[in-house]
Amino acid sequence: MLKKLLFIMLLFQTLISSAQVKTVKNISYANNSDESNTLNIFYKNDDVKNKPVLVFIHGGSWSSGKKETYWWLGRNFARKGIVTVIINYPLAPAAQYEKMAGDCALAVKWVQKNIADYQASGDKIYVMGHSAGAHLGELINADPKYFQQVGIKNPIKGMILNDPFGLDIFEYLTSAEKDHYYYDFLRTFTDKQSVWKSASPLNYTKNIHNPHLLFYGAKTYPAIKLQTPRLYEILKANNVPAEMKEIKGKSHVPMISQMIFGGNDLYQEIVGFLNKFN
């Protein structure tokens, strides 16, 4: 009987918190009608202003994925007082990495200009990405050309990388087995090694000055387990605030799917990181 009562109380609290979360869908951040240039916003309907905002860039090997899949991420963060923006961006083979990164920068610019309408501050922008989304997030953060192209200075206050793939895409493509993943990635990065170098965030670390929170799974891909700690060591050597956590028992996809549950430990880590630098 007690267990049943506790369950009912928990369900009631969840329904109340869900009702407090507002969702605004399919906003164009590029003033066009392309679904690939839209975003969804999740925010708690309360009296608190100037909240931090988290821009999430989804993964999917640069060729799949969509913002709708991650509604639970938006709701969970919004319940914790973090305004969350989940974006689409163009995918391969219709687009290559520079177009994807450029549009991600354009989405961040939209957030900086408009997020005050949703109770957050344009001065408190954090970017989080999983897998290919983490690559794109770090690329626009580290290579200054992307924000220069959209006419603003880099507004990102901090980065959260969840199992980032492709931090050194040159290293990966020159050493990886030539399987279907390899040829799929060539649609995004071409077959030119000079392009692979330009697409690798680890080649721009001298430009990184904002705090970083890095996660990778203990059972994830070898390239991620190699390159994530490498980025961490470079940031620390450059006196950039950085934290890194290896998540036991997790492979690549579960590194993000575990966050379906609002009580997942990664939320505590991320919210603590955002609060620390606000």
Secondary structure as the mmCIF struct_conf table of DSSP 4:
data_model
#
loop_
_struct_conf.conf_type_id
_struct_conf.id
_struct_conf.beg_label_comp_id
_struct_conf.beg_label_asym_id
_struct_conf.beg_label_seq_id
_struct_conf.end_label_comp_id
_struct_conf.end_label_asym_id
_struct_conf.end_label_seq_id
HELX_RH_AL_P HELX_RH_AL_P1 LEU A 2 ALA A 19
TURN_TY1_P TURN_TY1_P1 GLN A 20 GLN A 20
STRN STRN1 VAL A 21 SER A 28
BEND BEND1 TYR A 29 ASN A 32
HELX_RH_3T_P HELX_RH_3T_P1 GLU A 35 ASN A 37
STRN STRN2 THR A 38 LYS A 44
BEND BEND2 ASP A 46 ASP A 47
BEND BEND3 ASN A 50 ASN A 50
STRN STRN3 LYS A 51 ILE A 57
BEND BEND4 GLY A 60 GLY A 60
TURN_TY1_P TURN_TY1_P2 SER A 61 SER A 63
HELX_RH_3T_P HELX_RH_3T_P2 LYS A 67 TYR A 70
HELX_RH_AL_P HELX_RH_AL_P2 TRP A 71 ARG A 79
TURN_TY1_P TURN_TY1_P3 LYS A 80 GLY A 81
STRN STRN4 VAL A 83 ILE A 87
TURN_TY1_P TURN_TY1_P4 ALA A 92 ALA A 94
BEND BEND5 ALA A 95 ALA A 95
HELX_RH_AL_P HELX_RH_AL_P3 TYR A 97 ASN A 114
HELX_RH_3T_P HELX_RH_3T_P3 ILE A 115 TYR A 118
TURN_TY1_P TURN_TY1_P5 GLN A 119 GLN A 119
STRN STRN5 ALA A 120 HIS A 130
TURN_TY1_P TURN_TY1_P6 SER A 131 SER A 131
HELX_RH_AL_P HELX_RH_AL_P4 ALA A 132 ALA A 142
BEND BEND6 ASP A 143 ASP A 143
TURN_TY1_P TURN_TY1_P7 PRO A 144 PRO A 144
HELX_RH_AL_P HELX_RH_AL_P5 LYS A 145 GLN A 149
TURN_TY1_P TURN_TY1_P8 VAL A 150 GLY A 151
BEND BEND7 ILE A 152 ILE A 152
STRN STRN6 ILE A 156 ASN A 162
BEND BEND8 ASP A 163 ASP A 163
TURN_TY1_P TURN_TY1_P9 LEU A 167 ASP A 168
HELX_RH_AL_P HELX_RH_AL_P6 ILE A 169 SER A 175
BEND BEND9 ALA A 176 ALA A 176
BEND BEND10 ASP A 179 ASP A 179
HELX_RH_AL_P HELX_RH_AL_P7 HIS A 180 PHE A 189
BEND BEND11 ASP A 191 ASP A 191
HELX_RH_AL_P HELX_RH_AL_P8 GLN A 193 SER A 198
TURN_TY1_P TURN_TY1_P10 ALA A 199 ALA A 199
HELX_RH_3T_P HELX_RH_3T_P4 PRO A 201 ASN A 207
BEND BEND12 ASN A 210 ASN A 210
STRN STRN7 HIS A 212 GLY A 217
TURN_TY1_P TURN_TY1_P11 ALA A 218 LYS A 219
BEND BEND13 THR A 220 THR A 220
HELX_RH_AL_P HELX_RH_AL_P9 PRO A 222 ALA A 237
TURN_TY1_P TURN_TY1_P12 ASN A 238 ASN A 239
STRN STRN8 ALA A 242 ILE A 247
TURN_TY1_P TURN_TY1_P13 LYS A 248 GLY A 249
TURN_TY1_P TURN_TY1_P14 HIS A 252 VAL A 253
HELX_RH_AL_P HELX_RH_AL_P10 PRO A 254 SER A 257
HELX_RH_3T_P HELX_RH_3T_P5 GLN A 258 ILE A 260
BEND BEND14 PHE A 261 PHE A 261
TURN_TY1_P TURN_TY1_P15 GLY A 262 GLY A 263
HELX_RH_AL_P HELX_RH_AL_P11 ASP A 265 LYS A 276
TURN_TY1_P TURN_TY1_P16 PHE A 277 PHE A 277
#
